[in-house]
């Protein structure tokens, strides 16, 4: 389920289900919520986590207290309906971090300013 910045999830009573290419599903919101481009990100992150083998076994349990406002906002932005799917997405997002920003910053000033790029 890839959605543009100004598209909405359907308000069907039973909710919708986004599927990754391998068929894994993530339940989405039951009510009409504005999604700001995050639906495609959810699908991409979960597909990458699945390819990486991070979703194979589900025997772990996690618990903690968090702000209801934080959970509500995260669900609204991602379109994810259940706490379990939201936690799984958040953890996968952290686990798959590629360090691009740090590498990009570290490369600053390392390219010879006199290099000919052919433009």
LINNORSUL-V282477 format. One record per residue. N is the residue number from 0. RES is the residue in one letter. PHI is phi in whole degrees, 0 to 359 (999 if undefined). D_FIRST is the distance of its C-alpha to the first C-alpha in Angstrom with 2 decimals. Layout:
N;RES;PHI;D_FIRST
N;RES;PHI;D_FIRST
This chain:
0;X;999;0.00
1;X;251;3.78
2;X;235;6.38
3;X;282;10.09
4;X;300;12.84
5;X;246;14.05
6;X;261;11.31
7;X;236;11.27
8;X;283;9.68
9;X;293;11.65
10;X;266;14.94
11;X;301;15.29
12;X;300;17.99
13;X;275;16.45
14;X;82;13.21
15;X;241;9.71
16;X;232;8.32
17;X;268;5.27
18;X;241;6.70
19;X;279;8.10
20;X;300;9.99
21;X;273;12.97
22;X;100;11.74
23;X;295;11.94
24;X;244;10.27
25;X;232;10.04
26;X;287;11.19
27;X;247;10.25
28;X;303;12.96
29;X;276;15.25
30;X;252;16.47
31;X;291;15.27
32;X;229;14.68
33;X;282;14.27
34;X;248;11.66
35;X;258;13.26
36;X;84;10.87
37;X;271;10.28
38;X;299;6.66
39;X;294;6.40
40;X;294;9.74
41;X;301;9.11
42;X;299;7.06
43;X;295;9.86
44;X;295;12.58
45;X;292;12.06
46;X;294;11.98
47;X;294;15.05
48;X;296;16.71
49;X;294;16.44
50;X;299;17.93
51;X;279;20.57
52;X;81;21.62
53;X;281;21.06
54;X;247;19.40
55;X;295;21.96
56;X;249;24.37
57;X;239;23.77
58;X;242;27.34
59;X;279;27.49
60;X;227;27.62
61;X;225;27.36
62;X;211;28.69
63;X;175;29.69
64;X;260;30.20
65;X;224;27.89
66;X;293;27.85
67;X;301;26.07
68;X;295;25.25
69;X;296;23.51
70;X;296;21.36
71;X;300;20.61
72;X;295;19.66
73;X;297;17.47
74;X;294;15.59
75;X;296;15.37
76;X;287;14.15
77;X;267;11.47
78;X;82;10.49
79;X;281;11.86
80;X;264;14.41
81;X;259;16.89
82;X;299;19.39
83;X;300;19.13
84;X;295;15.43
85;X;294;16.16
86;X;297;19.25
87;X;298;17.68
88;X;297;15.09
89;X;298;18.07
90;X;293;20.34
91;X;296;18.08
92;X;301;17.71
93;X;287;21.52
94;X;296;22.24
95;X;265;20.37
96;X;306;22.07
97;X;261;23.57
98;X;73;26.40
99;X;304;25.69
100;X;301;27.14
101;X;294;30.29
102;X;295;30.81
103;X;297;30.35
104;X;296;32.90
105;X;294;35.25
106;X;278;35.31
107;X;302;36.44
108;X;80;39.83
109;X;267;39.98
110;X;266;39.73
111;X;302;43.10
112;X;295;43.16
113;X;266;45.35
114;X;296;42.90
115;X;268;42.57
116;X;267;38.96
117;X;85;39.98
118;X;268;38.90
